[in-house]
């Protein structure tokens, strides 16, 4: 027999009680993978990994063993088993290639040796010496023989918790050279998979040839654990697996040894790229090393199996690394035979950063010229832009996947392009007073002057949905502020975004900085972009509140400028003008109900109930087809009321709103602070004192008096354009224009000054005199 096969005695109940045992059990399961994928070619993109049906998970020695190389890392194994079980229960066919028998056996044998020593010797040695008692170097094959049964029993116990049966298969390299044994192996594995059993495969380390001595760590007696990389690759190809996940103790494949200066994680590795890699030392255990992993991965890739090498030891990701890979997330190094025509998103970010620094060093007038040229192109090339937009509109409508509101936001027109051009020209003028502006000058001491000046933030990532007019607006703001820019638009506007980006780069080319603004057109997921924390300095979402919330959750290490919700209020005071109230409420709710600055809750003073003012407001809302929800207090006043609101924090984004009753201005302020989102809130009143108190007390980004909430917009504020609206309380707040994309740095000019000069024994004293900054002063 090609291997020692120990099939678990407990089979799932649906197998045990079946009267027709040989039929395919998987045919009865509820899963997403009822049809097998035709094998023969590996996946070209990460996003396709979701289609993977048969998956091999290879657990390296460093993943399975503890840091002391004696015993198993039980926590890591438990999380790995849980993920494999989740995927198995989805209907996928999972196989595990595992190390760990030697480490487990080593732990058991060392324990037995210590116990076998005489009690007299232990007592004579003393407690401290007992701890340092030497244990003989244990032979690896003996350790494997002692540890294999325990390792398998552990896997069986863990998988039993998820009602999954496992089977053990031990092989050696010799078993692959005999054709009959190979057929037996293939047949056994297929039968196990057919019965919904997870095969757990390991090299038979009890009989394999001994490894090369001291091949792992120089000068340290370490048991070398036989490498399973080639075994996993062979099995994956033999079984026509869709995906091989090789877990190790590093994040993936780096272009130089991890931990060295400038070492970069390789997102996608292609055959032929081996020459660009410098391999480092091997891991603390195991004899394979990264070079062996790459060779095995390329061999599997050539055989039609996709491969991902990732970290299985990082506690931050261990619990979801396998499922993340299968979901297509950017984890580890993905091996692909299809090399994209354009640069990767990492390369695009590097290009943008490099060109962005040149952009920031241009004179303000030069950046203004770029923006003006872009404004000219928007009108000169309007036919090309509108043709591309028409194609996007037709595709979006034909797909049936998009709402009418989204398709409306997708639409461009000659009027919109003209308005865009006007806004950009306004911004070009404002850009002359941006980067390098001196905010403060201080004479710290004689001949020692300090300046605080405005500088770009760095690399911006702007993610936007539907609205292609966002692209030239945000691009112009980035140009004016000297920031590099990475743009990620929705696929529904891909044709329009492409032509607008081409025009933007054409404008940038007049001063040689075309690469400063990049359009991400690869299959990058938003969550993957949010992980580029070492390359991107600020993320700005432009779209639905759900998009903003998703990005805020995904961006673990990058600041996000945006608002999670737009729960805007309009408060009608008892001294309000009826005409103003009706106009403000109508415009706030009905002008563009999907906008983040649209009214969602109408607060009405209690004294206005059952008055002509209240009746006219209700009639207007009904005429405009606005669905009304009653707040708890408002509902209590009515015998028959509209449906009571489920939550006073609801952002409807449609022709719907909540009406609630308050006793006065102060209660309205308290309601807004409790249920609002600090976006935009409005008071309608003729009482100036009441209005001023409202404006001062409400802690929102925008607070208005007798004005529609829809004015909360960068263009309407005269900023030329905006990248979004921020409800944060640090950095930019409200509509974010040019100033919101700038930060500051401090410049000190001296003549050999040292801090020691200003000590008690020094010869100099601090002055800290403010020096006037002339208007328009630039560094």
N, C-alpha and C positions, 0 to 999 in steps of 0.2 A: 504494500500500500504506500502511496506517495507521502503520506503524512499520518500523524496520530490524530484521529478525529474523535472528539468527545462531544457528542450531541447532548444538549441539556435534556433532562428527563421530563421536565414540565413543559408541555406545549400549550399554546393559547386555547381557551375553551372552545372557540369556534372551530379549531382543528380537531380537538380531542373528541368532540361529539358528532363530527361529520360522518355521514354514512358513505359518502363518496370521497374518500380521502385524496385521490390524485388530482382533483380539479384545482384550478388556480384560486387560491384564497383571495388574492388581491383583486380579483374580478368582482368580489362582493363588497369591497371596502368603499367608503365614501372618500374619494380623493380627487385632487386636481390633475392627476397625471395618469388618467386611464389609458391614454395612447402613448406608447413609448416613442422617444425621439429617435429618428434615424441616425445611427452612429456612423462615424467615418471622418467627421471634420469637427475640430474643436470650436468652441464659441469664440467669436471675434471680439465681443464687447462684454464688459462686466454685467451690463443690464440683462444680458441673455442667460446669466447663471441661474436666474429664477426658473428657467426651463429644465434645469438639471434634474434628472429622475434617479439615476444611479450614481451614488457618491461614495468615494473612499476617503476616510479621515485617517491621516497618519499622525500618530502621537509620538513625537521625538522623546529621547531619553530625558532631556532637560524639562520637558513638560510633565512627564509622568513622575519623576523622582523629586524628592525634597532637596533643599539646598545642601544638606550634608551628604547627599548621595547615598544615604542609608535609609531606605523606606520610601513610601509613596506619598505624593502630594494629594491627600484625600480630598481637600476642598476643590482643587482644580479638576480632579477626575469627576467629582460629583456634578460640577457645572457642565463639563463636556458631555457626560452621559445624558444629562437633562436635555441639552441641545440636540444631540443625536436622536433621542427619543421623540422630541417634538417633530423633527423632520421625518422620522420613520412613521409617526402617526399621521402625518400629512399625506402619506401614500408614497413617499420616496423609498428607495432601496439603499440602505446604509450599510457600509462595511467599515470596520476599524482595523487598522494595522498598528499594533501597539508595541512599545518597549516596556520595560519595567520589571520583568521577571528577575533579572540579576539583582537589581536594587532591593526588591522585596526579599529575595533569598539571602542577600547579604545581611539584611537586618535580622532575619530569623536565625541565621547561623552564628552571627556575633552574639546574639542573646543566648543561644545554646552553649557556646564556648564559655561565656562568663559564668553561666549557671553550673557548668560541669567542673569548674575549679573547686578545689577543696575549701571548706569553710575555714579550716585552720589557716590556709594561705591568705584568704581574704581578710581574716581578723588580724593576722600578723602584719599585713601590708599597711593597715591603717586606712582611714577613709580617704584622705587626700591622695595617697598612692594608688588606692583602688580605682579612683577616677582616671588615673593616668596609666592603668594596667595595659600593657601592650597586647594587642590582639593580632594573631598571625594574618598575613595577607591571604585573603580567601581566593580560591581559584574560581574563575568566572563561570565555568560550566557547572561546577557543583552548586554555586549560588543560583543559577538558572533552574537547575533541577529542583532545588528546595523552594524556589519562589513561584514557579509557574502555576502550580495548583492554587496557591493563595491568591495570585493575581486574577486568575479566572473566576475564582469564587467571589472575589470582590466585585468584578464586573457583573456577574450573574445577580448578586444581591442588589446592586444599584439599579440595573435594568428592570428587575422584578417590580420595583416600585412604580414603574410606568406600564406594567402588564406587557412587557416585551421580553421575549425569549432570546437567549444568545447561544452561540455554538463556538467551540474552540477548534482552531486549526493551526497545527505547527508544521512548518516547512523548513527545508534547507535549500541552499542554492542548487544542490545536486538534483533536487526533485524537479527542476525546470528543464533539465537536459534530457530527460527520458520522456518521449512522446506519450507513452501510455499513462505515466504519472501526471503529466500535464492535463490530459483529457479527464483523468479521474478528479483532479483538483477543480477543473472547470465544471464538471458535472455536479460535484458536491456543492459548490458555491451556488450554482443556479438553483439546485433543489432547495437549499436553505433560504434563498431569497424568495423563492416561490411560496414557501411556507411562512413568510413574514418574520423570519428569524434574522437577527443581526449577527453575521459572522465576525469573530474576533480573531485576527490572524497575527501570528508572531513567528519569528525565526526560532527554530529549535536550538536554542543556545546551549542546551545540555550536550549536544553532539557536534556542534560546528567546530571548525579548526580554531585554535586560540588566536586572539588578536595580537597585533604587534605590540610588544611591551612598551610602556611609557609613551604611548602614542597620543595621550590626551593632555596631561599636564606634566611638564617637565619637573622631575625631582619629587613628585608626589605619587604615592601608591594609590592609584585609582583603577577600579575595575572598568575596563573598556567594554561597553555594551554594543553588541553587534549592530551595525547600521541597518535600518529598515527602509531607507529611502529608495534603493533600487527595487526592493521587494514590493513596496507600495506602488511604484511606477509600473512594474511588471504585471501586478495583479490588476491595476486599473485598466491597462491596455488589454490584458487577457479577458477581462470581464466586460470590455466595452463600456467602461464607466464614463459618465459625462463630465465628472469633475473629481479631481484629486486635491484635497486640502491638506497641506503639510504644515503641521504646527511645530514651531521651534521656540527658542528663547530670545529671538530678535524680531523686530517689527516686520521684517521682510528682507529683500535683497537691497543692499546699498552699493553705490558706485565705488566706495572705498570702505575699509573696515569700520564698522559702527563705533562711534565714540571718538573717531579722529576728526580733526578740524575739516569742515566743509563736506563731511560725509552726507550724502543725500539719499533718502529712500527712493527707490525706483518704483514708480507706480505700475508701469507696464513694461515687461521685458520681452524682447523679440529675439528669435533665433538670429545669430550673427552678431549680437551685441556683447558676446563674451569678452572680446578684446578690451572693452571699455570698463571692465570690472577688475578691481584689485581686491583679492580675497585676504581676509585676516586669519587669525587663529581660530581653531575649532572651539566648540562650546566646552563647558566644564565637564561634561560627560558625553559619551557617544564617540564614534570614530568617523562619522560621516563628514561633518563640516558643511559649510555653505556651498563650497564648490561641488561636493557630491550631490547636494540637493538640487543645484542648478542642472547638473548633467542628467540626473534622474527626471527632473521636470521637463527638460527639453526632449528626452526620450519618450516620455508619456505624451507630450504635445504632438510629437511627430506621429504617434500612434492614434491620434484623434481624441485624446482626453485633455480637457482644460485643466490648468493647475494654478493654485494660489498658495504661496508661502506666506505664513503670517505668524504672529506672536501668540502662543498659547499659555504664557506665564504671567502676562501683565494683569494684575488684579482689577484694573479699571475696565478691561475689555474681555477678560476670560469668559465671563458669564454669557456673552452674546457674540463672540468672535465667529463661531461657525455659522450661526443663523444670519449674521450680518453679511458674511461672504456669499451665502446662498441667495440673499436678497439683493445682491448686486452692489452693495455698498463698497466704498473705496477703503478696503482693509488689506494690508499686506501688499505683496507684489503679484500681479496678475500676468500670467504668461499667455501671449497671443501671437498667432502667426500673421495677423493682419495689422500692418503698420499704417497709421493714419497719414493722410497726405499733409496735414497741417501740424503745427506744434501742439504739445500737450498743454493743459491748462496751467500747469506749473511753469512751463516754458513761457507761456503767454504772460503770466504774472511777472516773471523775471524781466521780460522784454518791456513790459509796461513800466515797471519800477525804474529801469535804467533810462528809458526815454522820458519818464516823468521828471526825473531830476534835471534833465536838460530843459524841459518845459518850464520848470520852476525858476530856472536861471535866466529865462528870457526877460527882456524889458516888458513892463506892463503894456506898452504900446504894441509890441509884437504879439502878445497874447490877444489883445483886442483885435488886431488884424485877422488873426485866425478865426475868431468868433464872427466877425463881420463877413468874412469870406464864406463861412458855413451858412450864415443867414442868406447870402446871395444865392448859394447853391440850392437851398430849399425852394426858392421861387423859380430859379432857372431850370431845375431838373424836376419840376413838379409833375410832369407827365410820366416820367419813369417811376417816380415815387407812387403816384396814384395807380399806375398799372400794377405795380407789385402789391399794393394794398388791396386792389380789387381781387387779385388772385388769392390772397389770404382770406378775404371775406367769403369768397365762393367756396373755398375748401372748408372753412369753419362752418358755414351753413350746411354744406353737403354732409359733413361728418355727423351732424345731429348731436354732438357732444357738448355744445356750448349754448348757454342761455342767450336770449335776445339782448339782454343788458350787456353781456360781455361782447357780443358781436358789435353792438353800438359803440362800445369803448374802443373797439378795434378799428373803427372806421376813421379814415382821414379825408379831408376835403381841401379844396383850394383855399377856402377861408381859414381853415385851421393852420395850413402851412404859412399863410400870410401873417397870422397872429403869432406863430412861432418865430418867424423872421423878425417881427417887431420886438418881441421880447428879447431875442438874442442881441439885437443891436443896443437895447437898453443895458443889457448885461456887459456888452463890450465897453461901454462908457464906464460902468462901475468897476470893471476889472483894472482900470488904471490906478485904483486906490485899494489894492488888495495885498498881494504878496510883498513882503519886505517893508510894510508900513511900520513906522516906529510908533509904538504905543506909549512908551515911557522912557525918560532919560534921567539918570541919577548920577551925580558926582559923589562917588563913594569916599574918595579922598583926593588929595591933590594929584593931578595927572592920572587918575583912575576913574574911568567913566563906564557906566553900565547902561545898556539899552535892552528893552523888551520889544521884540519885533514879531510880526506875523509871518508864519511859514505854513506850507501845505501840511496836511495830515500824513500823506504818504500814498498808499495804494487803497483805493476805494473799491468795494464790490457792491454794485447796485443790481438788485434782482427785481424785475418788474413783470407784471402780468398785462397782457392784452394791449395796453395803450402804447403804440409805437412812438407817439409824439413825445413820450418820456425820454427816448434815446437822445435826440438833439438837445433837449433841455438840460439833462444831466451832463451830457458831454460838454456843453458850453460852460456850465458851472465848474466842472473839473478843470477845463482849460483856464478859466479866469482865476481859479485858486491855485493853479500849478500842481494839481494832484494827478497821479496816474489813476487809470480807471479800468475796471473789469466789469463788463456788462453781461448779464444773463437774462435774456428775454424769453417769453413763452413761445412754444413752438407754433402756436396759432398765428403769430405775427412774424414768422421767420423770414419770409420774402421781403416784407417792408423793413424789418430790422437790418437785413443784409444791405439793402441799397442805402439806407440812412447811415449805416456804419461806414460804408465805402465813401460816401460824401464827407463824413467827418474826418476820415483819414486823409482824404484829398486836401481838406482845409489845413490839417495839421502839417501836411507835407511842405507848405510854403516856408516853414521854418525848420524842416528836417526832424520833426518829432511825431511821425505818423504812428509809431508803435506805442505811444503813450496811452492810447485808448484801444482796448481789445474787446472783441465780441466773442463770448464763449459759445461756440456752435457745436462742440462735441457733446457726447451723451452724459455729461457730468450731471449728477443729481445735486440738488440744492444742498442737501445734507453733506455731501462730499466737499463742496466748495466751502462750507462753513468750518471745515476742519483744517483749512490752510492758515492756521493761526500764526505761523511764522512768516507768512508772505503777505497777508492782508491786514490792514490796520483798522478798517471800519467797514461794517456792512450796513447798507441802507436798503430796506425793502420798500418797494412801491407796489401796492396791490391791496388785496383784501385783508381784513383783520386776521383771518385764519392764516394767510401767508406770513404775516408779521409774527404771529405767535409761534408758528412752526420754526421760523428762522431764529427767533429768540431762544427757543428750546435747543435748537441744533448747534448754535454758535457758543461753544463752551468757553473758548479763549479769545474771542474777538468781540469788541463792543458793537452793539446794534443800535442804530439811531432810527427810532420809529415809535409808533404807538400800537399797542396791542388791540385797542378798541377805540371806536369813536362814539361813545355814548354822550351825545351833546344835548343840553337842556335849553329850553326857552321858558323863562318865568314871566307870567303876565301879572303885574302888580295891580292892586285895586285902584291906583291912580293912572292906569294906562289909557292911552288914546285908542279907541276902538279901531280906527282906520289903520294906525300903525301896527297894532297887535295883529290884525288880520293879514296885512301885507307881510310882516316879518315871519309869522308862523307859516303862511303859504309858501314863501320863498325858501325858508329853512327846511321844510319837509318835502316840498313837491318839485323844486327846481331840478334836483338831481338826487333822488332818494338813496342811491347806491353809494354816494360819496361819504367819506369818513367825517365830513363836517356838516352832514345833514342832521336835523333835529330828530332825536329818538324819543325824548320824553318832554311833554308839555306840562309845566307846573302852573297851576292857576290859584290865585288868591281866593280864600274861602268866601269872601264877601261878593265875589263875582258870580257865584253859583245862582242859578235861576234868575239871571239878569239878561237883558238884551245883548250885552257884550258876550256872555258865555254862549248864548244861543246862536249868535252870528258866527262865532268861531267854529262851533260844531257843524253848522250848516255848510260853511266853507269847506271843512275837511271832508264832509260827505260828498259834496259836489266834486271834489278832487279825487274821489274814490279811495280815500285814506281809511284803512281799517283801524278802528280804535280799540285799544285794550285799556281796561280800567285798573288803576292802582287800587290797593286795598282800601284806602280812606275814601277815595272817590266812589268806589263801589258801595260803600256803606251808606252813602247819601241817596242812593237810587233804589227805587223799587224794582225796576227792570233795567239792568245795566249791560253794557258790552261784556265780553268774556274777560274775566279777571286775569291780570297779567301773571305769568308764572315767575318772572323775575324782573325786578326794577333795574337790573344791569344789562338788559337786552339791547343789542345793536341789531335792528331789523334789516337795514339796508334795502328797504323796499317801501312801498306806500302803506306803511303801518307805523303806529306810534302809540305810546302809553300816555294817558292823562292821569295826573295825580293832583290832589288838593293839598295846599299848605296854608298855615295861618298867617304868614307874612314873609317879608324878605329874609329874615334871619333863619326861619325854618327852611326856606328855599335853599339858602346857602348850605345849611347842614345836610339837606337831602342830596345836594350836588356832591358834597365832599364824601358822603357815604356810598352813593351809588354811581357817581360819574366816573369818567376815565381821564379827567384832567386835560381834555382836548379843547373844546370850545363851548362856552356857556353864555347865555344872553339874558338880559333883563329888559322888559318893555315897561316904561313908566314915565310919567311927566314930572315926578318928584325928583329933583336934582340931588337932594341930600340922600334919598334912598338909593338912587343910582350909584352915587359915589361910594357909598358903603358897600354895595354889591361888588363894584369894580375892584375895590381894595381887598375885600375879604375872600372872594372866590379864588382858590389856588389852582387855576387852570392855565394852560399855555396861552389861550386866547379868551378874553372876557369882553363882551360887547354891550353897548347900551343902545336900544332902539335901532338895531341893525341885524340883518340876517346872519345866521351862523355860517352861511356859505361864503362870507367874505374871508374866511380863514384860508388863505391861499397865497403862495409866494408871488405869483404874477399880480394878483389884486392888491397886494401890499407894496408893489413897486420894486420887488426884488429882481424882476426880469424873468426869473424862473425859480423853481424850488426842486430840491431832491426829495422832499417829503415833509411831513409834519411830525415833530418830536414832542412827546409828552414827558420826556425825562426832565429832571431838575438840575442836571449838570450839563456842561457844554452848551449845545444849541437847544433852544426850546421854541415851539411853535413852528410856523413855516420856515424851513431851513434853506436859506439862499447862500450867497457867496461867503458871508462871514462865518456861517456855520461849518464851512469846510476848511477853516483855517485854525491853526493852533499857534502857540508862541514859542519862542526860544529866547534865551538871555545871552547877550554878547557883552563881554567885558574887555575893555581896552586899557592896558597899563604899560608900565615901563620897568618891568622886572620886579614888581611888587610881590611880597610874600606875606603870608598870614603872620609870620613871626614879627614883621615890622609893626604890627598892631597889638602885640601882647603888652603886658604891664611893663616889661623891660624894653619894649620897642620904642622906636623914634617917631611913629606916626599915629594919628588918631582918625577915627571914622568921622566923616562929615555928613553923608547921606543928604545931600542937597538936591532937590528936584530941579532939573534943567528944563525950561519950556521947550515943547516940541512944536516946531513950526507946522502949520497946516499943510498936509500933503507931503510931509517929510518921509523919505524912503531911505532905507539902509543901502 
